[in-house]
């Protein structure tokens, strides 16, 4: 594993995986998010999405401002916090 640069620690995604996907023609941040699951872990992309956007800008020649953040999506139906945390009467 020497030389691997982890970008998304939550989902163990490397810079090399992101670059390979961009090299294959995927240049939409939403599609990158769906395919590699970056930004979908417990941190919700607070750390990795700015890095992914930086890689995307560098590889495509775009400015950072030209690449929008992916859309945040709320759950389809509300879930009680107890169901997530394993609290009272799941």
Backbone as ProteinMPNN parsed JSONL, in Angstrom:
{"seq_chain_A": "XXXXXXXXXXXXXXXXXXXXXXXXXXXXXXXXXXXXXXXXXXXXXXXXXXXXXXXXXXXXXXXXXXXXXXXXXXXXXXXXXXXXXXXXXX", "coords_chain_A": {"N_chain_A": [[0.797, -1.188, 0.0], [2.14, 1.124, -0.096], [2.642, 4.474, -1.067], [-0.007, 5.045, -1.678], [-2.471, 7.486, -1.629], [-4.758, 8.424, 0.561], [-7.87, 9.867, 0.197], [-10.572, 9.973, 0.926], [-11.267, 9.077, 3.972], [-13.344, 7.868, 5.323], [-14.533, 6.082, 3.503], [-12.377, 4.861, 2.417], [-11.105, 5.744, -0.034], [-8.854, 6.372, -2.616], [-6.584, 8.88, -3.951], [-5.596, 8.074, -6.359], [-7.608, 6.381, -7.343], [-9.643, 8.242, -7.77], [-8.421, 9.909, -9.69], [-8.068, 8.052, -11.775], [-10.72, 7.529, -12.443], [-11.518, 10.042, -13.362], [-9.762, 10.257, -15.528], [-10.899, 8.319, -17.114], [-13.025, 9.593, -18.137], [-15.075, 10.49, -16.518], [-16.259, 13.346, -15.257], [-18.007, 14.719, -13.699], [-18.919, 15.908, -10.587], [-21.042, 14.9, -9.061], [-21.429, 12.356, -10.17], [-18.946, 11.17, -9.657], [-19.089, 11.109, -6.887], [-21.248, 9.309, -6.547], [-20.207, 6.956, -7.729], [-17.78, 6.366, -6.363], [-18.403, 6.78, -3.732], [-17.457, 8.923, -2.24], [-17.688, 11.405, 0.238], [-19.919, 10.326, 1.42], [-19.703, 9.141, 3.81], [-19.428, 9.014, 7.457], [-18.416, 11.639, 7.966], [-19.575, 13.149, 6.038], [-18.331, 14.327, 3.833], [-16.854, 16.524, 4.624], [-14.088, 16.635, 4.793], [-13.055, 15.26, 2.519], [-14.41, 16.11, 0.115], [-13.582, 18.804, -0.649], [-10.942, 18.172, -1.393], [-11.34, 16.326, -3.475], [-12.628, 17.989, -5.307], [-10.516, 19.722, -5.818], [-8.699, 17.958, -7.086], [-10.231, 17.288, -9.321], [-10.455, 19.812, -10.548], [-7.76, 20.32, -11.177], [-7.2, 18.179, -12.938], [-8.989, 18.613, -15.02], [-8.594, 21.178, -15.831], [-10.233, 23.194, -15.014], [-11.406, 26.019, -13.048], [-11.557, 26.186, -9.467], [-13.902, 27.421, -8.613], [-15.654, 26.858, -10.627], [-16.587, 24.346, -10.266], [-19.229, 22.911, -8.803], [-20.316, 22.177, -5.432], [-21.397, 18.882, -4.519], [-24.873, 17.966, -4.387], [-26.637, 17.993, -1.312], [-28.464, 15.447, 0.214], [-31.395, 14.741, 1.886], [-32.725, 12.232, 4.144], [-35.133, 9.901, 2.738], [-37.408, 9.391, 4.214], [-38.227, 10.563, 7.469], [-36.147, 9.611, 10.231], [-35.956, 8.372, 13.472], [-33.597, 9.401, 15.913], [-32.892, 7.526, 17.836], [-33.175, 5.103, 16.484], [-30.987, 5.086, 14.845], [-28.823, 5.264, 16.581], [-29.135, 3.045, 18.13], [-30.612, 3.16, 20.382], [-33.261, 3.394, 22.794], [-35.851, 1.041, 22.44], [-35.709, 0.118, 19.563]], "CA_chain_A": [[0.0, 0.0, 0.0], [3.012, 2.295, -0.122], [2.367, 5.398, -2.156], [-1.439, 5.329, -1.824], [-2.894, 8.712, -0.944], [-6.162, 8.324, 0.936], [-8.598, 11.135, 0.133], [-11.782, 9.784, 1.732], [-10.96, 8.097, 5.016], [-14.568, 7.146, 5.698], [-14.804, 5.003, 2.547], [-11.088, 4.338, 1.96], [-10.954, 6.061, -1.453], [-7.547, 6.977, -2.847], [-6.443, 9.882, -5.013], [-5.378, 7.323, -7.604], [-8.921, 5.935, -7.824], [-10.338, 9.427, -8.273], [-7.75, 10.31, -10.927], [-8.363, 7.055, -12.805], [-12.098, 7.74, -12.857], [-11.523, 11.261, -14.172], [-9.082, 9.913, -16.782], [-11.799, 7.495, -17.932], [-14.054, 10.449, -18.711], [-16.068, 10.933, -15.534], [-15.826, 14.649, -14.755], [-19.103, 15.314, -12.943], [-18.71, 15.637, -9.165], [-22.138, 14.037, -8.588], [-21.165, 10.985, -10.622], [-17.791, 10.693, -8.884], [-19.617, 10.817, -5.553], [-22.036, 8.073, -6.602], [-19.405, 5.785, -8.097], [-16.745, 6.06, -5.379], [-18.983, 7.008, -2.412], [-16.795, 9.99, -1.499], [-18.651, 12.32, 0.83], [-21.098, 9.623, 1.906], [-19.384, 8.515, 5.094], [-19.845, 9.75, 8.656], [-18.046, 13.063, 7.955], [-20.399, 13.774, 4.996], [-17.529, 15.041, 2.842], [-16.211, 17.733, 5.144], [-12.657, 16.572, 4.516], [-12.686, 14.748, 1.198], [-14.973, 16.789, -1.059], [-12.693, 19.857, -1.151], [-9.788, 17.542, -2.04], [-11.827, 15.77, -4.747], [-12.85, 19.129, -6.198], [-9.185, 20.167, -6.224], [-8.178, 17.003, -8.068], [-11.049, 17.451, -10.526], [-10.062, 21.076, -11.18], [-6.412, 20.142, -11.735], [-7.217, 17.228, -14.061], [-9.824, 19.095, -16.131], [-8.212, 22.533, -16.193], [-11.259, 24.139, -14.564], [-11.145, 26.724, -11.795], [-12.313, 25.61, -8.35], [-15.226, 28.043, -8.561], [-16.496, 26.304, -11.69], [-17.045, 23.008, -9.878], [-20.145, 23.069, -7.662], [-20.378, 21.099, -4.452], [-22.516, 17.969, -4.784], [-26.106, 18.246, -3.66], [-26.896, 17.244, -0.081], [-29.777, 14.813, 0.126], [-31.941, 14.332, 3.176], [-33.361, 10.902, 4.05], [-36.424, 9.853, 2.066], [-38.405, 9.581, 5.26], [-37.55, 10.854, 8.74], [-35.743, 8.481, 11.071], [-35.675, 8.801, 14.85], [-32.187, 9.259, 16.274], [-32.74, 6.283, 18.586], [-33.037, 3.994, 15.545], [-29.629, 5.128, 14.312], [-27.842, 5.06, 17.662], [-29.382, 1.784, 18.823], [-31.198, 3.533, 21.664], [-34.495, 2.81, 23.325], [-36.886, 0.39, 21.624], [-35.521, 0.23, 18.119]], "C_chain_A": [[0.85, 1.267, 0.0], [2.664, 3.171, -1.313], [0.903, 5.718, -2.36], [-1.778, 6.565, -1.002], [-4.388, 8.632, -0.687], [-6.779, 9.72, 0.918], [-9.822, 11.06, 1.036], [-11.5, 8.675, 2.742], [-12.176, 7.265, 5.401], [-14.8, 5.929, 4.805], [-13.537, 4.478, 1.878], [-10.886, 4.523, 0.446], [-9.632, 6.797, -1.633], [-7.594, 8.027, -3.955], [-6.281, 9.186, -6.36], [-6.695, 6.825, -8.188], [-9.706, 7.099, -8.428], [-9.743, 9.852, -9.607], [-8.041, 9.345, -12.064], [-9.785, 7.235, -13.339], [-12.208, 8.987, -13.742], [-10.873, 10.991, -15.525], [-9.966, 9.079, -17.704], [-12.962, 8.305, -18.503], [-15.118, 10.937, -17.759], [-15.581, 12.243, -14.924], [-16.928, 15.385, -13.991], [-18.955, 14.918, -11.475], [-19.804, 14.74, -8.593], [-21.889, 12.572, -8.964], [-19.977, 10.375, -9.882], [-18.244, 10.294, -7.488], [-20.385, 9.499, -5.547], [-21.179, 6.833, -6.843], [-18.398, 5.386, -7.02], [-17.205, 6.228, -3.931], [-18.211, 8.03, -1.578], [-17.863, 10.943, -0.973], [-19.88, 11.663, 1.389], [-20.857, 8.925, 3.239], [-19.843, 9.372, 6.261], [-19.501, 11.24, 8.635], [-18.83, 13.841, 6.91], [-19.599, 14.68, 4.064], [-16.827, 16.281, 3.34], [-14.721, 17.776, 4.822], [-12.381, 16.244, 3.059], [-13.223, 15.546, 0.019], [-14.132, 17.969, -1.538], [-11.457, 19.294, -1.871], [-10.185, 16.987, -3.404], [-12.046, 16.897, -5.748], [-11.518, 19.686, -6.691], [-8.564, 19.257, -7.275], [-8.918, 17.164, -9.389], [-10.663, 18.733, -11.275], [-8.702, 20.933, -11.861], [-6.435, 19.27, -12.983], [-8.002, 17.746, -15.268], [-9.449, 20.498, -16.59], [-9.243, 23.583, -15.818], [-10.779, 24.869, -13.312], [-12.01, 26.09, -10.705], [-13.746, 26.144, -8.304], [-16.178, 27.482, -9.609], [-17.075, 24.939, -11.34], [-17.934, 23.144, -8.642], [-20.008, 21.902, -6.685], [-21.524, 20.172, -4.811], [-23.718, 18.339, -3.925], [-26.179, 17.387, -2.398], [-28.302, 16.676, -0.188], [-30.217, 14.359, 1.515], [-32.547, 12.936, 3.036], [-34.734, 10.987, 3.404], [-37.556, 10.008, 3.072], [-37.667, 9.78, 6.583], [-37.269, 9.592, 9.544], [-35.439, 9.022, 12.459], [-34.205, 8.512, 15.174], [-31.959, 7.958, 17.026], [-32.552, 5.075, 17.666], [-31.621, 3.935, 14.978], [-28.608, 4.764, 15.373], [-28.047, 3.742, 18.407], [-29.988, 2.016, 20.199], [-32.51, 2.824, 21.922], [-35.439, 2.281, 22.248], [-36.762, 0.633, 20.127], [-36.748, -0.272, 17.437]], "O_chain_A": [[0.313, 2.371, 0.089], [2.424, 2.683, -2.418], [0.589, 6.601, -3.158], [-1.414, 6.67, 0.169], [-5.191, 8.758, -1.612], [-6.264, 10.642, 1.551], [-10.08, 11.975, 1.818], [-11.497, 7.491, 2.403], [-12.048, 6.095, 5.763], [-15.214, 4.873, 5.283], [-13.608, 3.741, 0.894], [-10.541, 3.576, -0.261], [-9.328, 7.732, -0.893], [-8.511, 8.055, -4.776], [-6.778, 9.667, -7.378], [-6.876, 6.846, -9.405], [-10.35, 6.955, -9.467], [-10.48, 10.126, -10.554], [-8.24, 9.772, -13.201], [-10.025, 7.107, -14.54], [-12.913, 8.977, -14.751], [-11.373, 11.443, -16.555], [-9.81, 9.119, -18.924], [-13.782, 7.78, -19.257], [-15.983, 11.721, -18.15], [-14.61, 12.258, -14.167], [-16.775, 16.564, -13.675], [-18.876, 13.733, -11.154], [-19.527, 13.906, -7.731], [-22.118, 11.668, -8.16], [-20.003, 9.198, -9.521], [-17.828, 9.259, -6.967], [-20.2, 8.671, -4.656], [-21.402, 5.787, -6.232], [-18.183, 4.196, -6.788], [-16.481, 5.862, -3.004], [-18.293, 8.015, -0.349], [-18.83, 11.247, -1.672], [-20.811, 12.356, 1.799], [-21.722, 8.201, 3.731], [-20.567, 10.35, 6.071], [-20.226, 12.036, 9.232], [-18.764, 15.07, 6.886], [-20.118, 15.677, 3.563], [-16.254, 17.024, 2.543], [-14.163, 18.851, 4.602], [-11.548, 16.896, 2.43], [-12.539, 15.648, -0.999], [-13.974, 18.13, -2.748], [-10.987, 19.879, -2.847], [-9.454, 17.155, -4.38], [-11.684, 16.765, -6.917], [-11.402, 20.079, -7.852], [-7.971, 19.733, -8.243], [-8.301, 17.175, -10.454], [-10.557, 18.727, -12.501], [-8.522, 21.378, -12.994], [-5.77, 19.578, -13.972], [-7.719, 17.367, -16.405], [-9.93, 20.961, -17.624], [-9.148, 24.732, -16.248], [-9.876, 24.411, -12.612], [-13.066, 25.526, -10.991], [-14.683, 25.408, -7.993], [-17.394, 27.626, -9.477], [-17.954, 24.435, -12.039], [-17.446, 23.458, -7.556], [-19.633, 20.793, -7.065], [-22.531, 20.625, -5.355], [-23.578, 18.951, -2.866], [-25.827, 16.208, -2.414], [-29.222, 17.361, -0.635], [-29.477, 13.671, 2.219], [-32.85, 12.505, 1.923], [-35.417, 12.006, 3.503], [-38.548, 10.684, 2.799], [-36.592, 9.216, 6.783], [-38.049, 8.639, 9.536], [-34.739, 10.025, 12.598], [-33.654, 7.496, 14.75], [-30.907, 7.34, 16.859], [-31.851, 4.128, 18.023], [-31.117, 2.856, 14.667], [-27.646, 4.044, 15.103], [-27.214, 3.365, 19.231], [-29.886, 1.162, 21.079], [-32.81, 1.786, 21.331], [-35.774, 2.975, 21.288], [-37.615, 1.275, 19.514], [-36.815, -0.273, 16.208]]}, "name": "protein", "num_of_chains": 1, "seq": "XXXXXXXXXXXXXXXXXXXXXXXXXXXXXXXXXXXXXXXXXXXXXXXXXXXXXXXXXXXXXXXXXXXXXXXXXXXXXXXXXXXXXXXXXX"}
